[in-house]
Amino acid sequence: MRQLYSLVLPFFICINSFEVIAQTDSSSTRQLEEVTVNAYESKSNPLATTATVAIVGRRNLDRFSSTTWANAVNTVPGVKMEERSPGSYRFSVRGSLLRSPFGVRNVKFYWNGIPFTDASGNTPLNSIDYNAVQGMEIIKGPGSSIYGAGTGGVVLLQSQSDNAFQNRVEQSVSFGKYGFQSRNTAVQIGDISIQYGHSEQDGYRNHSAMARDAIRFTSSSAIGEKGTLSLLGMYSDLYYQTPGGINLAQYQSNPKLARQSTPTVPGSEAQRAAIYTRLALLGGNYTIQLSDNWTQSTALYLTYTDFANPFISNYEKRDENGIGGRNIWQNQSEFGHVKTKWTSGFEWQYGKSAQRNYDNIGGVPDKQQTVEDIRTTNLSAFTQLEAVLLTDLTLSAGVSYNTFKYKYERFFELPYEKDQRRFDGIFVPRFAANKIIAKNWSVTASYSGGFSPPTLQEVRPSAGGFRKDLNPERGMNTEIGIRRTGKRISGEVSLYHFGLKETIVRRTNEAGSEYFINAGKTKQNGLEYTLSYDILANPQLPVMLKLWTNGTYTKYTFDNFQQADIDLSGKLIPGIPRFSQTSGLDILLKYGFSAFVTYQNADAMYLNDANTVKNTAYSQWMARVSWKKSWGGHFYSELSASAEKVNAGIFSLGYDLNAFGNRYYNSAPKDNLWAGVKIGWEWQKNQR
């Protein structure tokens, strides 16, 4: 950590030097100053927040092709979004992907204030169409003090448009290499918005096709003089093939190969391995201003999921129902020079999963293997007090009480079995402070806890059964950060130490069936930095230029980890490069022309716990150009083109860590191209 701290001082000396050189312009504006940070229900400006938060907004998304959020998310230091094959997402905040062979786990998601992560800890992020989400707020570090279970961070998704009172009809289409095509239709009448998206592609690898249809409905209506009701509805139909991992020799022979058959185990193509999932969500969030000091908000949701997964070793079928809600009371008061904000509430979730496994005969279910039901219930009650002293010192203290329960029933194979596992009485605290210095500097420090029970797919792995021996992960995070905002230059450096106990890691057998174990302790030290410089920021100039860079340095190690007779203590946690960085140049020209150039690189990293297998380092160039044009007062259009080029010996958008048979590699294309067109008609911009 001393080495990490030694990097902070030169970084901010560099910022001050640039600021002296930069000429200010009274007409220039900073997008950062207009942002409101909603983390921990604080609704503060970025300089005053006590949390380490990254905003992925419209400008971040516009730098890349409109196909996936992954490129924009991966510019955020400490955050990694992977797409091992089209439609197969993984999402990690300051942590490894040891627990996530597929899907999104250990990161809590909310969508327009409604819980989107289900009762058992899984998030169906791949069911959402790209255009259904307009921005993300990523809270780094454990957020259990107010957001319940999770050690890997919190993500707040938003679907609000740039102008919530605009009437418009919009149509866009995109095409790309490897059979990619998408089309999107959006209709917005005031506060009501309906959006439909379709995307499909053949995929770079064999057996990696994907198709998704999704429709999203949002609305926001005033209820009385002081109430607001926001609704969110979604239906998604997703299908994608799962090619599986291959070994190094197969990658070097033909990186497009899907998992190959062996004399004893068939491959992905032979078994027609794929994911079929239909998801329906209906939720609402009602907020009311009870008085000058008190506000209450209540969010409720219902979900239904129809899931099927023909896999190498079996054919899994799940029918799942979920219900839950979140209630928050907030009091804002002022006592002399002290402003306080007291937030309390609870979150409750329930889910039932009816799970059936069959023999898989070339993608067709055959003889039944298991019939099992699992019910999940969790409850988190929380309270937090935030006080602002003398306008520039913010102190925050919060704690949550958490319970979590699984109820398991096996109906087949006989004999009938009934069991349960409870995790009760888990208190998780958070303490944080922020001090603003000289109006545009701030120092933030925090000490926060997190816990993460095993998810449904961990207590009941793909082969069936009930793993009641798994314990929740528990960890404490210590962090300090320095921020600066200015008209031209903004930057932030964060240093953290996260100690995790009962770390859950994944294992697989020869057939590819997975199971999970608790692996002891880990130590996770990291440094993250961001720096942006508006070289030309005056909108009256013919060109606006912005240069930015973000980076992450980590040292994540096993602290106390025994694997059979081998002591792996001190080994680096696989799946995380020691250093990665992203830099970019934004060019905005007159007449609607823009260009974005992004460069990203990362060190090599280990792919197994024993640190005996590494991938290769990579560097990647990404570019996007667009032309936006308004044709009179109503009609508008946009043309865009994007390209990517990768330099790497081995390139994957997600590795299978600790893979059986050394099948670590899910190869990805080293070059890609997209082009798109958007047209729209807008009228009668409503005002409030």
Rosetta blueprint (number, residue, H / E / L):
1 M L
2 R H
3 Q H
4 L H
5 Y H
6 S L
7 L L
8 V H
9 L H
10 P H
11 F H
12 F H
13 I H
14 C H
15 I H
16 N H
17 S H
18 F H
19 E H
20 V H
21 I H
22 A L
23 Q L
24 T L
25 D L
26 S L
27 S L
28 S L
29 T L
30 R L
31 Q H
32 L H
33 E H
34 E H
35 V L
36 T L
37 V E
38 N L
39 A H
40 Y H
41 E H
42 S L
43 K L
44 S E
45 N L
46 P L
47 L L
48 A L
49 T L
50 T L
51 A L
52 T L
53 V E
54 A E
55 I E
56 V E
57 G L
58 R H
59 R H
60 N H
61 L H
62 D H
63 R L
64 F L
65 S L
66 S L
67 T L
68 T L
69 W L
70 A H
71 N H
72 A H
73 V H
74 N L
75 T L
76 V L
77 P L
78 G L
79 V E
80 K E
81 M E
82 E E
83 E E
84 R L
85 S L
86 P L
87 G L
88 S L
89 Y E
90 R E
91 F E
92 S E
93 V E
94 R L
95 G L
96 S L
97 L L
98 L L
99 R L
100 S L
101 P L
102 F L
103 G L
104 V E
105 R E
106 N L
107 V L
108 K E
109 F E
110 Y E
111 W E
112 N L
113 G L
114 I E
115 P E
116 F L
117 T L
118 D L
119 A L
120 S L
121 G L
122 N E
123 T E
124 P L
125 L H
126 N H
127 S H
128 I L
129 D L
130 Y H
131 N H
132 A H
133 V L
134 Q L
135 G E
136 M E
137 E E
138 I E
139 I E
140 K L
141 G L
142 P L
143 G L
144 S H
145 S H
146 I H
147 Y H
148 G L
149 A L
150 G L
151 T L
152 G L
153 G L
154 V E
155 V E
156 L E
157 L E
158 Q E
159 S L
160 Q L
161 S L
162 D L
163 N L
164 A L
165 F L
166 Q L
167 N E
168 R E
169 V E
170 E E
171 Q E
172 S E
173 V E
174 S E
175 F E
176 G E
177 K L
178 Y L
179 G L
180 F L
181 Q E
182 S E
183 R E
184 N E
185 T E
186 A E
187 V E
188 Q E
189 I E
190 G L
191 D L
192 I E
193 S E
194 I E
195 Q E
196 Y E
197 G E
198 H E
199 S E
200 E E
201 Q E
202 D L
203 G L
204 Y L
205 R L
206 N L
207 H L
208 S L
209 A L
210 M E
211 A E
212 R E
213 D E
214 A E
215 I E
216 R E
217 F E
218 T E
219 S E
220 S E
221 S E
222 A E
223 I E
224 G L
225 E L
226 K L
227 G E
228 T E
229 L E
230 S E
231 L E
232 L E
233 G E
234 M E
235 Y E
236 S E
237 D E
238 L E
239 Y E
240 Y E
241 Q E
242 T L
243 P L
244 G L
245 G L
246 I E
247 N L
248 L H
249 A H
250 Q H
251 Y H
252 Q H
253 S H
254 N L
255 P L
256 K L
257 L L
258 A L
259 R L
260 Q L
261 S L
262 T L
263 P L
264 T L
265 V L
266 P L
267 G L
268 S H
269 E H
270 A H
271 Q H
272 R L
273 A L
274 A E
275 I E
276 Y E
277 T E
278 R E
279 L E
280 A E
281 L E
282 L E
283 G E
284 G E
285 N E
286 Y E
287 T E
288 I E
289 Q E
290 L L
291 S L
292 D L
293 N L
294 W E
295 T E
296 Q E
297 S E
298 T E
299 A E
300 L E
301 Y E
302 L E
303 T E
304 Y E
305 T E
306 D E
307 F E
308 A E
309 N E
310 P E
311 F L
312 I L
313 S L
314 N L
315 Y E
316 E E
317 K E
318 R E
319 D E
320 E E
321 N E
322 G E
323 I E
324 G E
325 G E
326 R E
327 N E
328 I E
329 W E
330 Q E
331 N E
332 Q E
333 S E
334 E E
335 F E
336 G L
337 H L
338 V E
339 K E
340 T E
341 K E
342 W E
343 T E
344 S E
345 G E
346 F E
347 E E
348 W E
349 Q E
350 Y E
351 G E
352 K E
353 S E
354 A E
355 Q E
356 R E
357 N E
358 Y E
359 D E
360 N E
361 I E
362 G L
363 G L
364 V E
365 P E
366 D E
367 K E
368 Q E
369 Q E
370 T E
371 V E
372 E E
373 D E
374 I E
375 R E
376 T E
377 T E
378 N E
379 L E
380 S E
381 A E
382 F E
383 T E
384 Q E
385 L E
386 E E
387 A E
388 V E
389 L E
390 L L
391 T L
392 D L
393 L E
394 T E
395 L E
396 S E
397 A E
398 G E
399 V E
400 S E
401 Y E
402 N E
403 T E
404 F E
405 K E
406 Y E
407 K E
408 Y E
409 E E
410 R E
411 F E
412 F E
413 E L
414 L L
415 P L
416 Y L
417 E E
418 K E
419 D E
420 Q E
421 R E
422 R E
423 F E
424 D E
425 G E
426 I E
427 F E
428 V E
429 P E
430 R E
431 F E
432 A E
433 A E
434 N E
435 K E
436 I E
437 I E
438 A L
439 K L
440 N L
441 W E
442 S E
443 V E
444 T E
445 A E
446 S E
447 Y E
448 S E
449 G E
450 G E
451 F E
452 S E
453 P L
454 P L
455 T L
456 L H
457 Q H
458 E H
459 V H
460 R L
461 P L
462 S L
463 A L
464 G L
465 G L
466 F L
467 R L
468 K L
469 D L
470 L L
471 N L
472 P L
473 E E
474 R E
475 G E
476 M E
477 N E
478 T E
479 E E
480 I E
481 G E
482 I E
483 R E
484 R E
485 T L
486 G L
487 K L
488 R L
489 I E
490 S E
491 G E
492 E E
493 V E
494 S E
495 L E
496 Y E
497 H E
498 F E
499 G E
500 L E
501 K E
502 E L
503 T L
504 I E
505 V E
506 R E
507 R E
508 T E
509 N L
510 E L
511 A L
512 G L
513 S L
514 E E
515 Y E
516 F E
517 I E
518 N E
519 A L
520 G L
521 K E
522 T E
523 K E
524 Q E
525 N E
526 G E
527 L E
528 E E
529 Y E
530 T E
531 L E
532 S E
533 Y E
534 D E
535 I E
536 L E
537 A L
538 N L
539 P L
540 Q L
541 L L
542 P L
543 V E
544 M E
545 L E
546 K E
547 L E
548 W E
549 T E
550 N E
551 G E
552 T E
553 Y E
554 T E
555 K E
556 Y E
557 T E
558 F E
559 D E
560 N E
561 F L
562 Q E
563 Q E
564 A L
565 D L
566 I E
567 D E
568 L L
569 S L
570 G L
571 K L
572 L E
573 I L
574 P L
575 G L
576 I L
577 P L
578 R L
579 F E
580 S E
581 Q E
582 T E
583 S E
584 G E
585 L E
586 D E
587 I E
588 L E
589 L E
590 K H
591 Y H
592 G H
593 F E
594 S E
595 A E
596 F E
597 V E
598 T E
599 Y E
600 Q E
601 N E
602 A E
603 D L
604 A L
605 M L
606 Y E
607 L L
608 N L
609 D L
610 A L
611 N L
612 T L
613 V L
614 K E
615 N L
616 T L
617 A L
618 Y E
619 S E
620 Q E
621 W E
622 M E
623 A E
624 R E
625 V E
626 S E
627 W E
628 K E
629 K E
630 S E
631 W E
632 G L
633 G L
634 H L
635 F E
636 Y E
637 S E
638 E E
639 L E
640 S E
641 A E
642 S E
643 A E
644 E E
645 K E
646 V E
647 N E
648 A E
649 G L
650 I L
651 F L
652 S E
653 L L
654 G L
655 Y L
656 D L
657 L L
658 N L
659 A L
660 F H
661 G H
662 N H
663 R L
664 Y L
665 Y E
666 N L
667 S E
668 A L
669 P L
670 K L
671 D E
672 N E
673 L E
674 W E
675 A E
676 G E
677 V E
678 K E
679 I E
680 G E
681 W E
682 E E
683 W E
684 Q L
685 K L
686 N L
687 Q L
688 R L
